[in-house]
């Protein structure tokens, strides 16, 4: 992966209390982008790509669980890697959160990479976000540029919120009017009112993604059976598979969803305390 990073800077957040002025979108892009990093991993015979963001100067990272855990097999991806700010070489990342139902349903994962003095983002509370307020989403829409590791800083607004009951507790979701493209899963949703992360991008709401996923499984099963169909020298199965991949990765309708940041923040604190206790031992 050939990714150019911006110079290493330490991020100092504006105070969210005391009547501080909201960030403009350009201010958010300038201030927070260096803490957002690309993630790539090996999944099956292919590659999974997504976005993560650093939440501590010593290398704790948050992303969406489905970026590093296959939602179909529930297997953790192999060889998770990133490129840290100020470094053009690949760094190995380890999954620190459990691969359990809670983190998969809430769709977040805690990762760790070796690092010091890294730029980082701070968590806020999604329950305090105002509907209609501005948000910045920073991520790597790989598919838009044929896999190129280019960081995008995108503008969005908070469209709605919801609390959904699940077998493993309440799931807070933020709905966004803004970009919904492949590769920004795991990206931070940064409130422009506070400069804090209030959500983790998880879904693009195209309305047909589940149907596309099922058709993709059908095509893969047909191919695995050893069957093939060709007309005029064109492999129909490969053509259909290519069309599904194109739709699934490129289609965007300007509406997306993010899981709330609060649960991830709480699990991060627990993981950090456990890691500190293990060091003392």
Phi, psi and omega in degrees: 000124180255095186237126176268130181255152175287158180304147181295127175223149173272135184267125174249115183279146172293150175293136182272353180249173173076024174074027179297146180288142176297157174283145164280165180298318181295325177294318178299316180300315183292324189275326191250348188298325186293342180272359181257130190230154176279150175233139173220147181209167179264125179230114184062236178259005183241199182232137174256136180230148180190196184235147172224170176218143184279136183237010174203152182293345180260014166102019171283139186229145174243141172211179172283141182301322185289351175287329184238356178232123180296117183293340180275311182268342184064021177268140177288136179298156178266149171052063177284131184222160176211174171239118184279158177304136179076011183219126182267357180263159181284139175243142180279137182243140178246145176279122182255336178278153178292146175273072184241177184296325182299309183290328178289318179293318179279352172055057170218156178220143176259125181241163178220138176227149178289127179186162176220149177053038180278148172294148183211160178253158182246141180282146170242200183237118183295337182289346181259003182280135181274136175298133181092352179284159184279152178218151175247132175243123181244126183194188186237088178285076187308315188294335181293338182230038175054042175089001181290139183274067181255128180278131177248142173246112192245149182260140179213171172226152181283116185268325182189174175219159180206150173242121185246131177282131178232167178298344181241031175107172182294138178244115177272131181232140172249131176260138188238139167261113185165206186293143177215080186229156180299137176108341179264006171303133182092354181288152178280141168262111186256121177292127178282352175279327186239340186076018181249152177283122180247354180198165178237119185298129182233326189226146164254124189269072180279340181088343181236006181302315178300321179294318178298320181297320179294318178296325177296319177297319180299316180296317180296321178294319178298316180295320181294335180286351181088001181278158176204153178227128180228143173228125179059034179081002179260126178283110185294322181296316179296322180295314179297317179300319179295321178295318179297315179300318180295315178297315185295323184269331187259334187292130176217143181233013175079016177223128182219179180222152178224141173282144182298151187278342190299315181297318179296321180297319180294317179293327177297314179300317178298316181294320179295319178295318179296317180296320178295320178294323178295326179293321180296322179297000000 
